[in-house]
Amino acid sequence: MIRKVVIVGGGTAGWMTATYLNRAFGDSVSVTVVESPRISTIGVGEATFSTIRHFFSYIGVEEREWMPHCSASYKLGIRFENWRAPGTHFYHPFERLPVCGDFDLADWWLHLDGKVEEFDRRCLVIPGVCDAQRSPRRLDGSLLTGTMGEAPQFPYAYHFDAALLATYLTGLGTARGVHHVRDDVVEVGQDERGWISHLVTKEHGEVRGDLFVDCTGFRGMLINGVLGEEFLSFEDVLPNNRAVALRVPHDMAARGIDPYTTATAVDAGWIWTIPLFGRVGTGYVYSDQFCSPETAEATLRAFAAPGRPELQANHIRMRIGRNRRSWVRNCVAIGLSSGFVEPLESTGIFFIQHGVEQLVRSFPDENWDERVIGAYNDKVAAVMDGVKEFLVLHYRAAARDDTPYWKATKTRALPPGMDRRLELWRSMLPDATTIYPHFHGFEPYSWRIMLIGLGAQPDRPLPALAHADASAALAAMDAVPRRVERLIEELPGCHAYLDQLNG
């Protein structure tokens, strides 16, 4: 049996993996995290999407326990600014489109209205809640879910400081029995088959295990460095490979807390704005083919922190792509060591969560069933390839083309098969049968909202709608502003709720 799991690397990936495995297997599997005291987590302001709630629920931690420790806030969606053209914006919220008859409101909107600037306000409730800076929970703790009409859905994710979350999970994990070795790995031992047998640490000697989890970030120390697994770059279709980040203190009580991430398109990429309880995390994601680190930092400072030269910038070189296999022999890579696409849709934490969930479902015994390991690799690869294609849509469909960077997004290579899908979507909106066909975390409504919001909606509505009764769809769209008004009255401000939560 597999009795000892050794996780190399801490940070968000290492400690999410450790606490999840500990919860899944308890004392029957020993979990050890070997973490260098010299290497800090990349952690900036992190955004997630709504599946993250399953992680906290699984490890048995409630919001009131972890959020105050992590400067956490709520995220109801992403606000995209300047992606169609400077001065425009739209929301991609955690909200399914209501269905009227055989068609959802996006199809009906194309038939009845078609004005891109009005789409999210006509069809969705959460954009109005976001504009009003409302919390997704009432002061009694109840959720706004169930008030959005035909398609109830868990309506939010979180923003948090990733370094603080790693610290919180370290305390939680060690209290529950996870072993923590703070030391540098100076050698990795392998047996005659090339499988990892042990680590040699600088101060603690050998650390032996049966299964090793690589959470060493972009280095991929075990999966790439020791086992030599091939890394498949995505830069042919997703060229952004660098970021520069700032932590910007604010008086959040006076500023208010926006319950959404903002992605603002700029000359050579985009800038994230992530409001936390006490500060804002912000960063410029760009391609070094079109922008230098110095220009990127100057652009970010002018945008997010003018007159604040004392704030330290964190420059990050991103490895965009994935390993051909994330599980090789007795080593599983989770987090950045497995793969990463740029943070445009907040999928970094999702990849960690998906990887460890699948590891529990595929946990090996002494037979190391290659069929199960192969299925694990297929699932992890499919998730990353699907997110890759979804992000490519953001750039290819964005109406903006006013700089060399944005012009290049319209001619760059596409993932296999995506050209056929894009051509189809010129005539009809994406649905479950025409988006990327394997699980990747995003439902068809997300593809629809992005295509319309970016200004690439179909040329004409579906002909079938000319023969259908539109009264229910009109009533549903007319009800949206009334529901928004009611929610604004019922829900507290996001800062007010978080202030109460933080005591």
Secondary structure, 3 states (H helix, E strand, C coil): CCCEEEEECCHHHHHHHHHHHHHHHHHHCEEEEEECCCCCCCCCEEECCCCHHHHHHHCCCCHHHHHHHCCCEEECEEEEECCCCCCCEEEEECCCCCEECCEEHHHHHHHHCCCHHHHHHHHCCHHHHHHCCECCECCCCCECCCCCCCCCCCCCEEEEEHHHHHHHHHHHHHHCCCEEEECCEEEEEECCCCCEEEEEECCCEEEECCEEEECCHHHCHHHHHHCCCCEEECCCCCCCCEEEEEEEECCHHHHCCCCCEEEEEECCEEEEEEECCCEEEEEEEECCCCCCHHHHHHHHHHHHCCCCCCCCCEEEECCCEEECCCEECCEEECHHHCEECCHHHCCHHHHHHHHHHHHHHCCCCCCCCHHHHHHHHHHHHHHHHHHHHHHHHHHHHCCCCCCHHHHHCCCCCCCCCHHHHHHHHCCCCCCCCCCCCCCCCCCHHHHHHHHHHCCCCCCCCCHHHHHCCCHHHHHHHHHHHHHHHHHHHHCCEHHHHHHHHCC
